[in-house]
Amino acid sequence: MSGQAPETVSSIWARIEQWYAERDAAHFLLPPATAEDIAAVEAELGVALPEAVTLSLRRHDGSRDSGWPAGQLLSCAGMISETTVWRDLLADGTFDDVADLNANDENAQALKPGWWNTGWISLDADGGGNGSALDLSPGPDGTVGQIIDMDHEVGPSGPTAPDFIGYLSDRLEELEDCTVVDGKYVDAG
């Protein structure tokens, strides 16, 4: 994928940027992350981000709140903050009673059992405890880098996309069902 990732991420972002520009909404997309910002994500969370994620962050360090189909595309600081909240809840035992969630579900073998996993990195958030996460520690039938959905009421599910490029492509498709009204991003569906 290494040879295709820069071209693919750039192409998808060009179409996303065009959508925002055509609706006078380019202000929703944040400027690029610095190399230091990206290094901080990897150091603080103890992970190596996939190339497509770092390329995306170098293009836009997330979006403003309510500026993304899922609510907010997280910046580097947002990824650290949101992921840390989940990890802290996992570490303090909050999820101990659901540690085996999905363990016996044959359809959920792409994910490791449990409510949260230290190998999951938050990508977007709706402000209510829900969002997409990058899975860097998948279950036996999963793939490193798959995207999962985290719902604070029902737990994790997915994968929803095979990788970050699939995630970005899916958000581009979602944009086609959305619009901007009075300077605010809304789902037109």
PEDAKA-V276271 format. One record per residue. N is the residue number from 1. RES is the residue in one small letter. PHI is phi in whole degrees, 0 to 359 (NA if undefined). OMEGA is omega in degrees with one decimal (999 if undefined). D_FIRST is the distance of its C-alpha to the first C-alpha in Angstrom with 2 decimals. Layout:
n,res,phi,omega,d_first
N,RES,PHI,OMEGA,D_FIRST
N,RES,PHI,OMEGA,D_FIRST
This chain:
n,res,phi,omega,d_first
1,m,NA,-173.8,0.00
2,s,308,179.8,3.77
3,g,290,-177.6,5.50
4,q,270,-173.2,5.22
5,a,303,-177.7,5.73
6,p,301,-178.9,9.14
7,e,294,-178.0,10.34
8,t,291,179.1,9.69
9,v,299,179.4,11.18
10,s,298,-179.9,13.85
11,s,296,179.6,14.74
12,i,295,179.8,15.22
13,w,297,178.3,17.17
14,a,300,178.7,19.25
15,r,290,176.8,20.36
16,i,296,179.5,21.12
17,e,299,177.6,23.07
18,q,298,178.5,24.89
19,w,302,-179.7,25.96
20,y,296,-178.7,27.37
21,a,297,-179.8,29.03
22,e,296,-178.6,30.69
23,r,250,-179.3,32.27
24,d,55,-174.2,33.37
25,a,233,-178.6,31.25
26,a,299,179.4,28.90
27,h,296,178.2,30.83
28,f,289,-177.0,28.96
29,l,270,-178.1,25.74
30,l,278,176.9,26.02
31,p,296,-179.5,25.33
32,p,297,171.2,22.30
33,a,282,175.2,22.13
34,t,274,175.6,23.01
35,a,300,179.4,21.21
36,e,293,178.3,24.13
37,d,298,-178.3,23.61
38,i,293,177.8,20.03
39,a,298,179.0,21.30
40,a,294,177.0,24.12
41,v,301,-177.3,21.97
42,e,296,-178.8,20.26
43,a,289,-177.1,23.69
44,e,295,-177.2,25.77
45,l,263,177.0,23.64
46,g,67,-178.2,22.67
47,v,226,168.6,18.91
48,a,250,-179.3,15.72
49,l,288,175.1,13.92
50,p,300,-177.8,10.18
51,e,306,-178.1,8.84
52,a,298,179.0,8.99
53,v,291,-179.9,12.51
54,t,295,176.6,13.68
55,l,298,178.6,12.74
56,s,295,179.2,14.68
57,l,297,177.3,17.49
58,r,290,177.3,17.81
59,r,271,178.2,18.47
60,h,214,177.4,20.79
61,d,275,178.4,22.09
62,g,86,179.5,22.74
63,s,228,172.7,25.55
64,r,289,176.8,29.27
65,d,302,-177.6,30.84
66,s,65,-179.3,31.04
67,g,249,-176.2,28.63
68,w,215,-178.3,25.72
69,p,310,-179.5,25.88
70,a,269,-177.3,26.00
71,g,122,179.6,28.44
72,q,210,169.3,26.58
73,l,283,-172.8,23.02
74,l,288,172.1,23.55
75,s,283,176.1,23.66
76,c,302,178.9,22.86
77,a,297,178.7,26.51
78,g,293,177.4,26.40
79,m,298,179.5,23.48
80,i,297,-176.3,25.55
81,s,297,-176.9,28.74
82,e,295,179.9,27.71
83,t,295,179.8,25.84
84,t,297,177.1,28.83
85,v,302,179.6,31.27
86,w,299,-179.9,29.62
87,r,295,177.9,29.41
88,d,297,177.9,33.04
89,l,296,177.0,34.17
90,l,296,-176.7,32.49
91,a,293,-177.6,34.11
92,d,274,174.4,37.53
93,g,90,-178.8,37.71
94,t,305,-176.1,37.53
95,f,259,-177.8,35.26
96,d,303,-177.7,37.10
97,d,285,177.0,38.75
98,v,236,-178.4,35.45
99,a,298,-179.5,33.64
100,d,260,179.6,33.41
101,l,309,179.7,32.22
102,n,72,-176.2,30.21
103,a,299,-177.9,30.93
104,n,253,-179.9,32.69
105,d,269,-178.7,30.77
106,e,300,-179.2,29.04
107,n,279,-175.7,26.93
108,a,251,-176.6,25.71
109,q,287,174.7,24.29
110,a,285,179.3,20.76
111,l,248,170.8,22.39
112,k,288,178.9,24.56
113,p,298,174.9,28.19
114,g,122,-178.2,29.72
115,w,278,177.4,30.04
116,w,212,-177.3,27.60
117,n,225,-178.9,25.37
118,t,295,177.3,24.82
119,g,271,178.8,21.07
120,w,259,-178.6,20.94
121,i,239,-179.2,20.40
122,s,297,179.4,22.10
123,l,250,178.3,20.22
124,d,217,-177.4,23.09
125,a,207,179.7,26.75
126,d,258,-179.4,29.68
127,g,85,-178.7,32.37
128,g,241,178.5,33.72
129,g,94,-179.5,31.59
130,n,241,177.0,28.87
131,g,171,176.5,25.23
132,s,269,178.5,21.60
133,a,224,174.8,20.05
134,l,277,-177.5,16.74
135,d,260,179.4,17.23
136,l,261,179.2,16.27
137,s,217,-173.5,18.94
138,p,285,174.1,18.83
139,g,284,-174.1,21.50
140,p,298,179.1,21.53
141,d,259,-178.7,20.04
142,g,264,177.2,17.40
143,t,231,178.1,13.83
144,v,301,179.1,13.08
145,g,97,177.2,12.04
146,q,296,179.9,13.86
147,i,253,179.6,16.32
148,i,239,175.9,19.99
149,d,255,176.3,23.22
150,m,242,177.5,26.01
151,d,249,-174.5,29.49
152,h,295,179.9,32.26
153,e,264,-177.0,34.73
154,v,243,178.7,32.95
155,g,92,-175.6,30.16
156,p,281,173.8,26.47
157,s,209,178.2,25.00
158,g,128,13.1,21.82
159,p,284,177.8,19.01
160,t,264,175.9,19.14
161,a,208,-177.7,15.43
162,p,289,-177.2,12.57
163,d,193,-177.1,10.68
164,f,294,178.4,11.47
165,i,297,175.5,10.18
166,g,297,176.9,12.48
167,y,300,-178.1,15.10
168,l,297,176.8,15.18
169,s,298,178.5,15.49
170,d,297,179.0,18.24
171,r,293,176.0,20.06
172,l,299,177.1,20.11
173,e,298,178.7,21.78
174,e,298,-179.2,24.16
175,l,301,-179.3,25.23
176,e,297,178.1,26.73
177,d,261,-176.2,29.21
178,c,234,178.8,30.19
179,t,211,176.2,32.39
180,v,240,-179.9,34.04
181,v,235,-178.7,37.76
182,d,51,177.7,39.96
183,g,75,179.7,37.03
184,k,240,179.4,35.46
185,y,284,-180.0,32.31
186,v,221,175.0,33.38
187,d,280,-176.8,32.22
188,a,275,-175.8,34.17
189,g,284,999,33.76
